[in-house]
Amino acid sequence: NRMLGRSAPPRLPPYNFALSPYRAKKPWPPELLELPRSKQFNFERRFKRRLTAKSMRPKLNKWVRTLQWTIAVVLLTHCFWFQEWVNVYEHEDPDVFVPVEPLRRKTKELLDSVFWDGFYTYEEAPGKGRTSKSK
């Protein structure tokens, strides 16, 4: 394991705490049951705070929340504006009022003005009800 002419660092034996010249003043971890209630509370509060601080990942939480909202908005938008519920309307009257149809028409006009060839069109399929077809 030589890198740039250096030899590997020597392997040290594992540290033996029993032979340490620097003895601990208190045993660690403390016996919580032997401590008074106030000291137990102080230990619990201190380590709960440290654990909470260690477990916080603000960037990850932000990206997960952003991804969840994005997926929800995209799915709802797709369901209301672009999804054709053919099996729902197939057995019903073709002239039934679809609540989102005015919004769909406005969206189609807007998208057709942006994409000159037309973004999507509705075609009547014989016996199938309304279907969506991309150009």
C-alpha positions as CSV (number, residue, x, y, z in Angstrom):
1,N,0.0,0.0,0.0
2,R,2.6,2.5,-1.0
3,M,1.4,5.8,-2.4
4,L,3.8,8.3,-3.8
5,G,6.7,6.5,-2.2
6,R,5.3,6.5,1.3
7,S,5.0,3.4,3.3
8,A,1.7,2.5,5.1
9,P,1.4,3.9,8.6
10,P,2.2,1.4,11.3
11,R,-0.7,-0.5,12.8
12,L,-1.3,0.4,16.4
13,P,-2.7,-2.1,18.9
14,P,-6.2,-1.3,20.1
15,Y,-6.3,1.1,23.0
16,N,-6.6,-0.4,26.4
17,F,-8.6,1.9,28.7
18,A,-7.7,-0.2,31.8
19,L,-4.0,0.5,31.4
20,S,-4.5,4.2,30.6
21,P,-2.5,6.6,32.8
22,Y,-5.4,9.1,32.5
23,R,-8.1,7.6,34.5
24,A,-11.7,8.8,34.1
25,K,-13.1,10.7,37.0
26,K,-16.5,9.3,36.5
27,P,-17.7,6.0,35.0
28,W,-19.3,6.3,31.6
29,P,-22.1,5.8,30.8
30,P,-23.5,6.7,34.2
31,E,-26.0,4.4,35.9
32,L,-29.2,6.5,35.4
33,L,-31.1,4.5,38.1
34,E,-28.6,5.5,40.7
35,L,-28.8,9.2,39.9
36,P,-31.3,11.6,41.5
37,R,-34.4,12.5,39.3
38,S,-33.0,16.0,38.5
39,K,-29.7,14.6,37.2
40,Q,-31.6,11.9,35.2
41,F,-33.7,14.6,33.6
42,N,-30.6,16.7,32.8
43,F,-28.9,13.8,31.1
44,E,-32.1,12.9,29.1
45,R,-32.6,16.5,28.0
46,R,-29.0,17.0,27.0
47,F,-28.8,13.8,25.0
48,K,-32.2,14.2,23.5
49,R,-31.1,17.7,22.3
50,R,-27.8,16.3,20.9
51,L,-29.6,13.4,19.2
52,T,-32.2,15.8,17.6
53,A,-29.4,18.0,16.4
54,K,-27.5,15.0,14.9
55,S,-30.6,13.7,13.1
56,M,-31.5,16.9,11.5
57,R,-30.9,17.0,7.8
58,P,-32.3,20.2,6.5
59,K,-31.2,19.8,2.8
60,L,-32.6,16.2,2.6
61,N,-35.9,17.2,4.3
62,K,-36.2,20.2,1.9
63,W,-35.6,18.0,-1.2
64,V,-38.0,15.3,0.0
65,R,-40.7,17.8,0.7
66,T,-40.2,19.5,-2.7
67,L,-40.3,16.2,-4.5
68,Q,-43.5,15.1,-2.7
69,W,-45.2,18.4,-3.6
70,T,-44.0,18.2,-7.2
71,I,-45.3,14.6,-7.6
72,A,-48.7,15.6,-6.1
73,V,-49.1,18.7,-8.3
74,V,-48.1,16.8,-11.5
75,L,-50.5,13.9,-10.7
76,L,-53.4,16.2,-9.9
77,T,-52.7,18.3,-13.0
78,H,-52.5,15.3,-15.2
79,C,-55.7,13.8,-13.8
80,F,-57.8,16.9,-14.1
81,W,-56.5,18.4,-17.4
82,F,-55.1,15.6,-19.5
83,Q,-56.4,12.2,-18.3
84,E,-59.4,10.9,-20.3
85,W,-61.7,8.9,-18.0
86,V,-63.1,6.9,-20.9
87,N,-64.3,4.0,-18.8
88,V,-66.2,6.4,-16.6
89,Y,-68.1,8.2,-19.4
90,E,-68.3,5.2,-21.7
91,H,-71.7,4.0,-20.6
92,E,-73.2,7.4,-20.0
93,D,-74.7,10.0,-22.3
94,P,-71.9,11.6,-24.5
95,D,-73.4,15.0,-23.9
96,V,-72.9,14.8,-20.2
97,F,-71.2,17.9,-18.7
98,V,-67.7,17.2,-17.6
99,P,-66.8,19.8,-14.8
100,V,-63.3,20.3,-16.0
101,E,-64.1,20.6,-19.7
102,P,-64.0,24.5,-19.8
103,L,-60.6,24.4,-18.1
104,R,-59.4,21.8,-20.6
105,R,-60.6,23.9,-23.5
106,K,-58.8,27.0,-22.2
107,T,-55.7,24.9,-21.6
108,K,-55.9,23.5,-25.1
109,E,-56.2,27.0,-26.6
110,L,-53.2,28.2,-24.5
111,L,-51.0,25.2,-25.4
112,D,-52.1,25.4,-29.1
113,S,-51.0,29.1,-29.1
114,V,-47.6,28.0,-27.7
115,F,-47.2,24.9,-29.9
116,W,-48.3,25.9,-33.4
117,D,-49.1,22.3,-34.5
118,G,-51.5,21.8,-31.6
119,F,-50.6,20.0,-28.4
120,Y,-53.3,17.4,-28.2
121,T,-56.7,16.9,-29.7
122,Y,-59.9,15.0,-28.8
123,E,-61.3,12.7,-31.4
124,E,-64.5,10.8,-31.4
125,A,-63.9,7.1,-31.7
126,P,-67.0,5.1,-32.8
127,G,-68.4,3.1,-29.8
128,K,-65.5,4.1,-27.6
129,G,-66.6,7.5,-26.3
130,R,-64.1,10.4,-26.2
131,T,-60.4,9.5,-26.4
132,S,-57.3,11.6,-26.3
133,K,-54.8,11.4,-29.1
134,S,-51.5,13.2,-29.3
135,K,-50.2,14.6,-32.6
